[in-house]
Amino acid sequence: DAYHTLMTHRSAVELGLAPPDPKFASEPAHISLSNGHGLGVLGVPPGQPMPPYLNYPQEVVDGLAEAYGDQDKADILQGTA
């Protein structure tokens, strides 16, 4: 919905978690579904590595194992590098 898109995505940009380009969630692909829903396939520009843990701040990374319930699940997110 329009509120989610404006506020959530803007907040992520302000926190430095998302790129400032408003089309970042549409690249490299966006699949539009019905009723305002869609699926974004995210990536990084060719030749640039994906940052570990999707570039979340260290305090978020430190709490992943507790939030997921085990370290193995948290370690999967590290593999985005």
LOLUM-211802 format. One record per residue: residue in three letters; z, x, y of N, C-alpha, C, CB in turn. Coordinates in pm, 1 decimal. Each point is the difference from the previous one (the first is absolute). Glycine has a CB too. Layout:
REM residues N
[rec ala,[Z,X,Y],[Z,X,Y],[Z,X,Y],[Z,X,Y]];
...
This chain:
REM residues 81
[rec asp,[0.0,83.2,-118.1],[0.0,-83.2,118.1],[0.0,87.7,124.5],[120.7,-182.4,-124.7]];
[rec ala,[-149.7,122.4,235.4],[-15.6,76.6,123.3],[130.3,67.0,43.5],[-180.8,-157.2,67.3]];
[rec tyr,[293.9,91.5,-86.3],[128.0,59.8,39.8],[28.7,123.8,-84.3],[86.5,-226.3,70.0]];
[rec his,[-103.3,214.4,-201.4],[23.4,114.2,-90.0],[-88.6,117.3,38.2],[62.9,-157.1,-184.9]];
[rec thr,[-189.0,131.0,203.7],[-94.0,107.9,29.9],[37.1,71.4,128.9],[-179.2,-125.8,-119.1]];
[rec leu,[206.6,50.5,223.5],[31.5,59.5,129.8],[132.4,75.0,-2.8],[-128.5,-182.4,110.2]];
[rec met,[233.7,119.4,-157.2],[133.3,59.1,10.3],[26.5,107.1,-106.0],[77.7,-215.4,95.2]];
[rec thr,[-109.5,187.9,-220.6],[29.4,96.1,-105.9],[-85.2,124.4,14.0],[63.4,-187.3,-150.7]];
[rec his,[-190.0,170.9,171.1],[-87.0,116.2,10.3],[27.5,78.3,128.0],[-173.8,-121.2,-133.2]];
[rec arg,[203.1,52.0,241.8],[33.6,70.6,124.1],[128.1,80.0,-17.8],[-113.0,-179.3,134.9]];
[rec ser,[212.2,120.5,-201.2],[125.5,71.4,-23.8],[-23.6,125.5,-82.2],[124.4,-216.2,11.5]];
[rec ala,[-208.4,208.5,-111.6],[-29.4,116.8,-83.5],[-66.0,109.9,82.5],[-24.7,-149.3,-200.6]];
[rec val,[-61.8,111.7,292.6],[-64.3,98.9,87.5],[104.6,62.2,92.5],[-219.2,-127.8,-9.1]];
[rec glu,[305.1,45.1,68.3],[102.3,51.6,91.7],[97.0,94.7,-70.0],[-19.7,-210.1,132.7]];
[rec leu,[45.8,187.3,-261.2],[89.8,86.7,-76.7],[-70.3,124.1,-53.3],[130.7,-201.3,-61.9]];
[rec gly,[-261.8,208.3,81.6],[-75.0,115.2,-48.4],[-33.2,-7.7,-147.9],[110.1,132.5,174.5]];
[rec leu,[-96.0,-251.8,-234.2],[-29.0,-17.6,-142.0],[-144.3,-39.6,-25.3],[236.1,-64.2,-33.5]];
[rec ala,[-306.1,21.5,136.5],[-139.1,-43.2,-14.0],[-81.2,60.9,113.7],[69.7,-217.1,-113.4]];
[rec pro,[-197.4,241.5,88.2],[-84.4,55.5,106.0],[-20.2,-99.6,114.0],[-115.2,141.5,-171.0]];
[rec pro,[91.8,-92.9,292.9],[-15.5,-90.0,113.6],[-129.8,-80.0,-0.3],[137.9,158.1,125.9]];
[rec asp,[-235.1,-118.6,-206.3],[-127.2,-72.7,-7.1],[24.8,-139.4,-57.5],[-129.1,217.1,-29.2]];
[rec pro,[97.6,-323.3,102.9],[28.0,-134.7,-49.5],[-76.9,-36.0,-126.8],[45.3,-64.0,233.6]];
[rec lys,[-149.1,138.3,-267.1],[-77.7,-29.8,-120.5],[47.1,81.7,-120.3],[-194.9,-55.2,145.7]];
[rec phe,[310.3,125.5,-133.8],[40.9,87.5,-109.2],[17.8,-75.3,-131.2],[110.6,145.9,167.3]];
[rec ala,[-68.4,-271.0,-161.3],[23.2,-75.2,-123.4],[-129.9,-52.5,-60.1],[224.8,-63.4,86.7]];
[rec ser,[-335.0,83.3,-19.3],[-129.3,-45.9,-51.2],[-82.6,112.6,-59.1],[4.5,-179.8,169.0]];
[rec glu,[40.8,301.9,-157.9],[-75.4,115.0,-49.6],[72.7,61.8,-117.5],[-93.9,42.6,228.6]];
[rec pro,[33.5,-4.2,-335.2],[-143.5,-2.3,-21.6],[-54.1,-135.9,-42.3],[18.4,236.7,-60.1]];
[rec ala,[70.2,-330.7,22.3],[-51.6,-130.4,-42.5],[102.8,-108.4,28.8],[-139.0,109.7,-179.2]];
[rec his,[90.9,-229.0,209.1],[86.6,-116.0,15.2],[-66.5,-116.6,-70.1],[94.0,84.3,220.5]];
[rec ile,[-18.3,-151.0,-305.4],[-51.2,-115.0,-74.3],[65.7,-123.6,58.5],[-37.8,136.2,-213.2]];
[rec ser,[-41.5,-225.0,271.4],[52.3,-122.5,59.0],[6.6,-109.0,-105.1],[-92.8,64.1,223.9]];
[rec leu,[207.0,-131.5,-228.5],[20.1,-110.8,-92.6],[12.7,-127.8,81.6],[113.5,150.3,-171.5]];
[rec ser,[-69.0,-257.0,111.4],[9.1,-127.0,71.8],[134.4,-14.4,70.8],[-155.4,-102.4,-167.0]];
[rec asn,[161.6,10.5,259.0],[121.9,-35.6,72.3],[61.9,117.5,75.3],[39.0,-174.0,-171.3]];
[rec gly,[-120.5,264.2,222.5],[50.1,110.0,79.8],[53.2,118.1,-77.6],[51.3,-166.8,164.6]];
[rec his,[-62.7,164.4,-295.1],[49.3,110.1,-81.7],[-110.6,101.9,-23.7],[165.0,-153.8,-110.2]];
[rec gly,[-123.9,275.1,80.4],[-97.1,104.1,-28.7],[66.7,117.8,-67.0],[-136.9,-73.4,194.1]];
[rec leu,[55.5,166.3,-235.5],[47.5,120.1,-67.6],[-63.2,120.1,67.5],[29.8,-123.0,-220.0]];
[rec gly,[52.6,213.2,269.7],[-50.5,121.8,60.6],[13.5,116.2,-96.5],[60.0,-86.2,226.9]];
[rec val,[-164.6,164.0,-240.5],[2.4,120.3,-82.1],[8.8,117.0,97.4],[-136.4,-106.2,-192.1]];
[rec leu,[251.6,172.3,193.3],[23.8,105.4,97.4],[-28.9,137.0,-58.7],[171.7,-142.9,109.0]];
[rec gly,[-202.4,233.3,-23.7],[-23.4,137.2,-40.2],[11.4,90.3,121.1],[-148.9,-75.0,-187.9]];
[rec val,[112.4,197.9,169.7],[-1.4,95.1,111.0],[-143.1,47.2,18.9],[239.8,73.7,-45.1]];
[rec pro,[-271.5,-20.3,161.3],[-136.3,49.6,20.9],[-36.2,107.4,-101.9],[20.9,-52.0,243.8]];
[rec pro,[-147.5,60.9,-279.9],[-42.6,102.6,-95.8],[44.3,139.3,44.4],[-196.8,-142.7,-61.8]];
[rec gly,[246.5,220.0,-33.5],[41.5,136.1,28.2],[143.4,14.7,47.3],[-232.4,42.5,53.2]];
[rec gln,[300.6,-154.9,-29.0],[140.1,6.4,41.0],[87.7,-44.7,-116.1],[-61.9,-43.2,242.0]];
[rec pro,[171.1,114.3,-267.8],[87.6,-39.9,-110.5],[84.9,-121.4,36.7],[5.5,237.8,-77.0]];
[rec met,[25.8,-318.7,-23.0],[92.0,-111.3,20.4],[140.4,58.8,10.3],[-150.3,-164.9,-126.8]];
[rec pro,[227.1,128.0,228.2],[134.2,57.4,13.3],[93.0,-51.1,-110.0],[-34.1,18.1,248.1]];
[rec pro,[130.3,64.9,-289.6],[94.6,-45.2,-101.9],[78.0,-122.1,47.8],[18.5,235.1,-84.8]];
[rec tyr,[13.0,-321.9,-8.3],[78.5,-120.8,28.0],[-61.6,-82.8,112.5],[205.2,120.5,-76.2]];
[rec leu,[-337.1,-121.3,83.8],[-71.7,-78.8,100.7],[46.3,30.7,141.9],[-28.8,-178.5,-169.9]];
[rec asn,[87.0,295.9,190.0],[46.5,46.7,130.8],[118.3,-79.6,54.7],[-231.5,73.6,43.9]];
[rec tyr,[307.4,-138.7,-132.6],[120.9,-69.1,45.0],[101.9,101.8,49.0],[-42.0,-188.3,-162.6]];
[rec pro,[130.3,150.4,254.8],[103.6,92.2,47.7],[92.8,42.6,-114.8],[-10.6,-108.5,228.0]];
[rec gln,[70.7,225.1,-215.4],[83.1,55.2,-106.5],[114.8,-93.3,-37.8],[-59.6,228.0,79.7]];
[rec glu,[118.5,-297.8,17.7],[111.1,-90.1,-33.4],[-45.5,-115.3,-89.6],[108.5,59.6,217.6]];
[rec val,[-233.8,-101.0,-204.9],[-54.5,-102.0,-89.9],[-23.1,60.7,-137.8],[-109.0,-119.7,194.1]];
[rec val,[49.3,237.5,-198.3],[-26.6,68.2,-127.3],[130.2,22.8,-75.6],[-202.4,111.9,99.6]];
[rec asp,[307.5,-72.5,-28.6],[128.5,27.4,-64.4],[58.4,-123.2,-68.5],[40.1,176.0,170.4]];
[rec gly,[-73.9,-295.6,-123.4],[54.3,-122.0,-58.9],[-88.7,-66.7,-103.6],[116.8,-29.8,210.3]];
[rec leu,[-231.4,89.8,-242.5],[-93.9,-65.4,-91.4],[55.9,-18.7,-140.0],[-183.0,98.2,132.1]];
[rec ala,[244.5,4.2,-188.8],[50.5,-10.1,-137.4],[102.5,-111.6,-10.8],[-40.4,245.2,-34.5]];
[rec glu,[128.4,-255.6,131.8],[99.8,-106.9,-2.3],[-67.0,-136.8,15.0],[171.0,157.9,96.9]];
[rec ala,[-266.9,-167.8,-6.5],[-67.5,-127.9,22.7],[-81.1,-44.2,-121.3],[-9.8,54.0,242.9]];
[rec tyr,[-58.0,41.5,-308.5],[-82.3,-32.7,-116.7],[81.5,-9.0,-128.0],[-190.5,112.0,111.2]];
[rec gly,[310.4,-55.4,-110.2],[82.7,-6.8,-119.4],[-13.0,119.4,-92.3],[-19.8,-241.4,17.2]];
[rec asp,[-76.9,327.4,5.1],[-7.0,125.1,-76.4],[-92.9,100.2,67.6],[45.3,-127.4,-211.3]];
[rec gln,[-20.5,253.3,183.9],[-72.7,108.4,65.9],[-146.6,5.2,-41.5],[212.8,127.4,10.9]];
[rec asp,[-243.4,-165.4,-136.7],[-138.9,5.3,-46.4],[-91.3,-85.9,86.8],[82.3,40.4,-232.4]];
[rec lys,[-35.7,-159.6,267.8],[-81.7,-88.1,84.7],[-15.3,58.4,140.0],[77.9,-199.1,-131.9]];
[rec ala,[27.3,257.6,184.2],[-8.1,62.9,132.1],[-96.9,117.5,-2.6],[236.1,-70.6,49.0]];
[rec asp,[-236.9,146.1,-159.8],[-87.2,116.8,-10.3],[-148.1,-37.2,-3.0],[182.9,116.3,-121.0]];
[rec ile,[-215.6,-237.3,77.6],[-139.9,-44.5,0.5],[-53.5,0.1,143.0],[40.1,-141.8,-206.0]];
[rec leu,[41.9,97.7,299.7],[-42.8,-4.4,139.7],[-20.6,140.0,56.6],[122.8,-215.6,27.5]];
[rec gln,[-48.4,312.9,-77.1],[-21.3,137.5,45.2],[-139.9,46.0,-37.9],[246.0,48.8,-22.3]];
[rec gly,[-296.3,-97.7,-89.3],[-130.5,40.3,-50.2],[-116.7,-45.9,83.2],[99.5,-3.7,-219.0]];
[rec thr,[-73.1,-56.4,334.0],[-110.5,-39.7,86.7],[-52.8,118.6,77.3],[96.5,-228.2,18.7]];
[rec ala,[-33.7,343.9,-37.3],[-42.5,119.7,73.2],[-129.7,52.9,-55.4],[236.9,55.5,49.6]];
